Amino acid sequence: MDKVESTNRGALRIRPHVLGGLMLLLALAVVAACGGGDDVTKTAGPTNQQQSTTTAAAASQPGANAGSFDACSLLTKNEVEAALGESVQDPQSFSTGSQDVGPGVTVSVSACDYSSPTTVHSVNLSVWIGSDAITQAIDQLVCQQKDRLQGLGDVACWYDSSHDELQVAKGGAFLDITTSGATEGPIQTLAQKALDRLP
């Protein structure tokens, strides 16, 4: 998946294919929250009672009340430096906060970029927290034909054969770790540390 990355001026941006893939995940979450495709097309909208019930059900899902969070809180600068084998600048963060994306479906997006001051090496962590539908979508759509990893989150796979981008889903959270300059082992270690600190 694409990721939030840092430019030399320090601004962060999200690349289009991360947004496209995650919009698909969000669409699946909305369909799941609405109970399937047939009911979605036949109803004009939830009544107040239905909306309250849907919101209460979503609130019971892991991550539903995560609200605003900072992906930079999931990894320390020292951990990233150990993974890259060199020093990095202070992390730069990006966050959308909590967004309603459909009836009873809320998602929070945050990213953190750690870049070397002297080389092109970097680590980028993008985190999406929503409902458990994220894990199902990652399992069925994103990781289906990719190199999977066992024992990391609920579902984990490498984005492609270069193994410099790791995608992991756990409960209602999706993590994308992209590196330039780190090998597989340190990337997996960073992913586990980030998973252990999820809100």
Contacts in CASP RR format, 6 or more apart in sequence:
PFRMAT RR
TARGET T0000
AUTHOR 0000-0000-0000
METHOD contacts of the structure
MODEL  1
MDKVESTNRGALRIRPHVLGGLMLLLALAVVAACGGGDDVTKTAGPTNQQ
QSTTTAAAASQPGANAGSFDACSLLTKNEVEAALGESVQDPQSFSTGSQD
VGPGVTVSVSACDYSSPTTVHSVNLSVWIGSDAITQAIDQLVCQQKDRLQ
GLGDVACWYDSSHDELQVAKGGAFLDITTSGATEGPIQTLAQKALDRLP
1 17 0 8 1.000
1 18 0 8 1.000
1 21 0 8 1.000
1 22 0 8 1.000
1 126 0 8 1.000
1 142 0 8 1.000
1 159 0 8 1.000
1 165 0 8 1.000
1 167 0 8 1.000
1 176 0 8 1.000
2 14 0 8 1.000
2 15 0 8 1.000
2 16 0 8 1.000
2 17 0 8 1.000
2 18 0 8 1.000
2 19 0 8 1.000
3 14 0 8 1.000
3 15 0 8 1.000
3 18 0 8 1.000
3 111 0 8 1.000
3 124 0 8 1.000
3 126 0 8 1.000
3 165 0 8 1.000
3 176 0 8 1.000
3 178 0 8 1.000
4 12 0 8 1.000
4 13 0 8 1.000
4 14 0 8 1.000
4 15 0 8 1.000
4 18 0 8 1.000
4 94 0 8 1.000
4 111 0 8 1.000
4 113 0 8 1.000
4 124 0 8 1.000
4 126 0 8 1.000
5 12 0 8 1.000
5 13 0 8 1.000
5 15 0 8 1.000
5 113 0 8 1.000
5 122 0 8 1.000
5 124 0 8 1.000
5 178 0 8 1.000
6 12 0 8 1.000
6 92 0 8 1.000
6 113 0 8 1.000
6 115 0 8 1.000
6 122 0 8 1.000
6 124 0 8 1.000
7 13 0 8 1.000
10 92 0 8 1.000
12 92 0 8 1.000
12 93 0 8 1.000
12 94 0 8 1.000
12 111 0 8 1.000
12 113 0 8 1.000
14 94 0 8 1.000
14 111 0 8 1.000
14 126 0 8 1.000
18 126 0 8 1.000
18 176 0 8 1.000
21 142 0 8 1.000
22 109 0 8 1.000
22 128 0 8 1.000
22 174 0 8 1.000
24 137 0 8 1.000
24 141 0 8 1.000
25 128 0 8 1.000
25 133 0 8 1.000
25 134 0 8 1.000
25 137 0 8 1.000
25 138 0 8 1.000
25 141 0 8 1.000
25 174 0 8 1.000
26 101 0 8 1.000
26 105 0 8 1.000
26 107 0 8 1.000
28 133 0 8 1.000
28 136 0 8 1.000
28 137 0 8 1.000
28 141 0 8 1.000
29 101 0 8 1.000
29 105 0 8 1.000
29 107 0 8 1.000
29 130 0 8 1.000
29 131 0 8 1.000
29 133 0 8 1.000
29 134 0 8 1.000
29 137 0 8 1.000
30 101 0 8 1.000
30 102 0 8 1.000
30 103 0 8 1.000
30 105 0 8 1.000
31 37 0 8 1.000
31 40 0 8 1.000
32 131 0 8 1.000
32 133 0 8 1.000
32 136 0 8 1.000
33 54 0 8 1.000
33 57 0 8 1.000
33 58 0 8 1.000
33 102 0 8 1.000
33 103 0 8 1.000
33 104 0 8 1.000
33 105 0 8 1.000
33 131 0 8 1.000
33 133 0 8 1.000
34 40 0 8 1.000
34 103 0 8 1.000
45 103 0 8 1.000
46 54 0 8 1.000
46 103 0 8 1.000
51 103 0 8 1.000
51 104 0 8 1.000
54 103 0 8 1.000
54 104 0 8 1.000
55 104 0 8 1.000
57 104 0 8 1.000
58 64 0 8 1.000
58 104 0 8 1.000
58 105 0 8 1.000
58 106 0 8 1.000
58 131 0 8 1.000
59 65 0 8 1.000
61 130 0 8 1.000
61 131 0 8 1.000
61 132 0 8 1.000
61 172 0 8 1.000
62 132 0 8 1.000
62 171 0 8 1.000
62 172 0 8 1.000
62 173 0 8 1.000
63 129 0 8 1.000
63 130 0 8 1.000
63 131 0 8 1.000
63 171 0 8 1.000
63 172 0 8 1.000
63 173 0 8 1.000
63 199 0 8 1.000
64 106 0 8 1.000
64 130 0 8 1.000
64 131 0 8 1.000
66 98 0 8 1.000
66 108 0 8 1.000
66 129 0 8 1.000
66 130 0 8 1.000
66 199 0 8 1.000
67 97 0 8 1.000
67 98 0 8 1.000
67 106 0 8 1.000
67 108 0 8 1.000
67 129 0 8 1.000
67 199 0 8 1.000
68 95 0 8 1.000
68 97 0 8 1.000
68 98 0 8 1.000
68 108 0 8 1.000
68 110 0 8 1.000
69 95 0 8 1.000
69 97 0 8 1.000
69 108 0 8 1.000
69 110 0 8 1.000
69 127 0 8 1.000
69 129 0 8 1.000
69 199 0 8 1.000
70 93 0 8 1.000
70 95 0 8 1.000
70 110 0 8 1.000
70 112 0 8 1.000
71 93 0 8 1.000
71 95 0 8 1.000
71 110 0 8 1.000
71 111 0 8 1.000
71 112 0 8 1.000
71 125 0 8 1.000
71 126 0 8 1.000
71 127 0 8 1.000
71 194 0 8 1.000
72 91 0 8 1.000
72 92 0 8 1.000
72 93 0 8 1.000
72 110 0 8 1.000
72 112 0 8 1.000
72 125 0 8 1.000
73 197 0 8 1.000
74 112 0 8 1.000
74 125 0 8 1.000
74 127 0 8 1.000
74 193 0 8 1.000
74 194 0 8 1.000
74 197 0 8 1.000
74 198 0 8 1.000
75 91 0 8 1.000
75 112 0 8 1.000
75 114 0 8 1.000
75 123 0 8 1.000
75 125 0 8 1.000
75 190 0 8 1.000
75 193 0 8 1.000
75 194 0 8 1.000
75 197 0 8 1.000
77 88 0 8 1.000
77 90 0 8 1.000
77 91 0 8 1.000
77 114 0 8 1.000
79 189 0 8 1.000
79 190 0 8 1.000
79 193 0 8 1.000
80 88 0 8 1.000
80 91 0 8 1.000
80 114 0 8 1.000
80 123 0 8 1.000
80 190 0 8 1.000
81 87 0 8 1.000
81 88 0 8 1.000
82 186 0 8 1.000
83 123 0 8 1.000
83 179 0 8 1.000
83 182 0 8 1.000
83 186 0 8 1.000
83 187 0 8 1.000
83 189 0 8 1.000
83 190 0 8 1.000
84 114 0 8 1.000
84 116 0 8 1.000
84 121 0 8 1.000
84 122 0 8 1.000
84 123 0 8 1.000
84 179 0 8 1.000
84 181 0 8 1.000
84 182 0 8 1.000
84 186 0 8 1.000
86 116 0 8 1.000
86 118 0 8 1.000
86 119 0 8 1.000
86 121 0 8 1.000
87 116 0 8 1.000
87 117 0 8 1.000
87 118 0 8 1.000
88 114 0 8 1.000
88 115 0 8 1.000
88 116 0 8 1.000
88 117 0 8 1.000
88 122 0 8 1.000
88 123 0 8 1.000
89 114 0 8 1.000
89 115 0 8 1.000
89 116 0 8 1.000
89 117 0 8 1.000
91 112 0 8 1.000
91 113 0 8 1.000
91 114 0 8 1.000
92 112 0 8 1.000
92 113 0 8 1.000
92 115 0 8 1.000
93 110 0 8 1.000
93 111 0 8 1.000
93 112 0 8 1.000
93 113 0 8 1.000
94 110 0 8 1.000
94 111 0 8 1.000
94 112 0 8 1.000
94 113 0 8 1.000
95 108 0 8 1.000
95 109 0 8 1.000
95 110 0 8 1.000
95 111 0 8 1.000
96 108 0 8 1.000
96 109 0 8 1.000
96 110 0 8 1.000
97 108 0 8 1.000
97 109 0 8 1.000
97 110 0 8 1.000
98 106 0 8 1.000
98 107 0 8 1.000
98 108 0 8 1.000
99 106 0 8 1.000
99 107 0 8 1.000
99 108 0 8 1.000
99 109 0 8 1.000
100 106 0 8 1.000
101 107 0 8 1.000
105 130 0 8 1.000
105 131 0 8 1.000
106 130 0 8 1.000
107 128 0 8 1.000
107 129 0 8 1.000
107 130 0 8 1.000
108 128 0 8 1.000
108 129 0 8 1.000
108 130 0 8 1.000
109 126 0 8 1.000
109 127 0 8 1.000
109 128 0 8 1.000
109 129 0 8 1.000
110 126 0 8 1.000
110 127 0 8 1.000
111 124 0 8 1.000
111 125 0 8 1.000
111 126 0 8 1.000
111 127 0 8 1.000
112 124 0 8 1.000
112 125 0 8 1.000
113 122 0 8 1.000
113 123 0 8 1.000
113 124 0 8 1.000
113 125 0 8 1.000
114 122 0 8 1.000
114 123 0 8 1.000
114 124 0 8 1.000
115 121 0 8 1.000
115 122 0 8 1.000
116 122 0 8 1.000
120 180 0 8 1.000
121 179 0 8 1.000
121 180 0 8 1.000
121 181 0 8 1.000
121 182 0 8 1.000
122 179 0 8 1.000
122 180 0 8 1.000
122 181 0 8 1.000
123 177 0 8 1.000
123 178 0 8 1.000
123 179 0 8 1.000
123 182 0 8 1.000
123 190 0 8 1.000
124 176 0 8 1.000
124 177 0 8 1.000
124 178 0 8 1.000
124 179 0 8 1.000
125 175 0 8 1.000
125 176 0 8 1.000
125 177 0 8 1.000
125 190 0 8 1.000
125 194 0 8 1.000
126 175 0 8 1.000
126 176 0 8 1.000
126 178 0 8 1.000
127 173 0 8 1.000
127 174 0 8 1.000
127 175 0 8 1.000
127 176 0 8 1.000
127 194 0 8 1.000
127 198 0 8 1.000
128 134 0 8 1.000
128 173 0 8 1.000
128 174 0 8 1.000
129 172 0 8 1.000
129 173 0 8 1.000
129 174 0 8 1.000
129 198 0 8 1.000
129 199 0 8 1.000
130 172 0 8 1.000
130 173 0 8 1.000
131 172 0 8 1.000
132 171 0 8 1.000
132 172 0 8 1.000
133 172 0 8 1.000
134 169 0 8 1.000
134 171 0 8 1.000
134 172 0 8 1.000
134 173 0 8 1.000
134 174 0 8 1.000
135 154 0 8 1.000
135 155 0 8 1.000
135 169 0 8 1.000
135 170 0 8 1.000
135 171 0 8 1.000
135 172 0 8 1.000
135 174 0 8 1.000
138 155 0 8 1.000
138 157 0 8 1.000
138 167 0 8 1.000
138 169 0 8 1.000
138 174 0 8 1.000
139 154 0 8 1.000
139 155 0 8 1.000
139 169 0 8 1.000
142 157 0 8 1.000
142 167 0 8 1.000
143 155 0 8 1.000
143 156 0 8 1.000
143 157 0 8 1.000
143 167 0 8 1.000
146 157 0 8 1.000
146 158 0 8 1.000
146 159 0 8 1.000
146 160 0 8 1.000
147 157 0 8 1.000
147 158 0 8 1.000
147 161 0 8 1.000
147 163 0 8 1.000
148 155 0 8 1.000
148 156 0 8 1.000
148 157 0 8 1.000
149 156 0 8 1.000
149 157 0 8 1.000
149 158 0 8 1.000
149 166 0 8 1.000
149 188 0 8 1.000
150 156 0 8 1.000
152 168 0 8 1.000
152 188 0 8 1.000
152 191 0 8 1.000
152 192 0 8 1.000
152 195 0 8 1.000
153 168 0 8 1.000
153 169 0 8 1.000
153 170 0 8 1.000
153 195 0 8 1.000
154 169 0 8 1.000
154 170 0 8 1.000
154 171 0 8 1.000
155 168 0 8 1.000
155 169 0 8 1.000
156 166 0 8 1.000
156 167 0 8 1.000
156 168 0 8 1.000
156 169 0 8 1.000
156 191 0 8 1.000
157 166 0 8 1.000
157 167 0 8 1.000
158 165 0 8 1.000
158 166 0 8 1.000
158 167 0 8 1.000
159 165 0 8 1.000
159 166 0 8 1.000
159 167 0 8 1.000
159 176 0 8 1.000
159 178 0 8 1.000
163 184 0 8 1.000
163 187 0 8 1.000
164 178 0 8 1.000
164 179 0 8 1.000
164 180 0 8 1.000
164 181 0 8 1.000
164 182 0 8 1.000
164 187 0 8 1.000
165 176 0 8 1.000
165 177 0 8 1.000
165 178 0 8 1.000
165 179 0 8 1.000
166 175 0 8 1.000
166 176 0 8 1.000
166 177 0 8 1.000
166 187 0 8 1.000
166 188 0 8 1.000
166 191 0 8 1.000
167 174 0 8 1.000
167 175 0 8 1.000
167 176 0 8 1.000
167 177 0 8 1.000
168 174 0 8 1.000
168 175 0 8 1.000
168 176 0 8 1.000
168 177 0 8 1.000
168 191 0 8 1.000
168 195 0 8 1.000
169 175 0 8 1.000
170 195 0 8 1.000
170 198 0 8 1.000
173 195 0 8 1.000
173 198 0 8 1.000
175 191 0 8 1.000
175 194 0 8 1.000
175 195 0 8 1.000
177 187 0 8 1.000
177 190 0 8 1.000
177 191 0 8 1.000
177 194 0 8 1.000
179 187 0 8 1.000
182 190 0 8 1.000
END
